[in-house]
Amino acid sequence: MDYNFSSISSPQPIVLTVDDNEDNLWLSAHLIEQLNCKAIVAQDGFTALAMARHYNPALLLLDITMPTLSGIDVVLTTKQDPQTCHIPVVALTAMARTEERDRILQAGCDHYLSKPYAIEELEAVIQQYVGQEAVVLLPTE
């Protein structure tokens, strides 16, 4: 499959968020932007892999349960690829049982958050891996 991505010239860290649910994508992208990072999004695993190779994000936020190519397949491929193996991967998933969490972490995810998660939890994880503080924009008079 051939992907044609534009270049991003940004001094901000790039965070790739991947989810097949548009509402979840919007929520995570909005939070990423509030943390003074550049959000890029993918709705499937194949696009996520191509974007990770192209943009070299500082962090990958990854839904695990997706059609066609699962988040587990994405993280396994990402961690085996010399071009992307250094990218921290945070699983954002509704899979909450201990054995599912263990399987996700063993696949190569660096961190795990169970949906629904508190916004503050996701913010703390992004800051942990990217080191950005939230930027509060005040209206000008």
Number of C-alpha atoms within 10 A of each C-alpha: 5 6 10 8 10 8 8 11 8 9 9 15 19 23 26 25 26 29 25 17 12 13 10 16 21 15 11 23 22 14 19 25 17 18 22 17 25 20 23 21 20 20 17 21 25 16 18 25 19 18 19 22 16 17 18 18 22 20 21 27 27 29 29 24 16 17 11 10 15 17 27 23 15 23 30 17 16 25 18 13 13 10 13 19 17 15 20 20 25 26 26 24 21 15 18 13 9 9 10 13 19 12 12 23 18 12 17 21 25 16 16 21 21 15 14 10 12 10 12 10 11 19 18 14 17 23 15 11 17 19 12 18 15 14 11 9 7 6 5 4 3
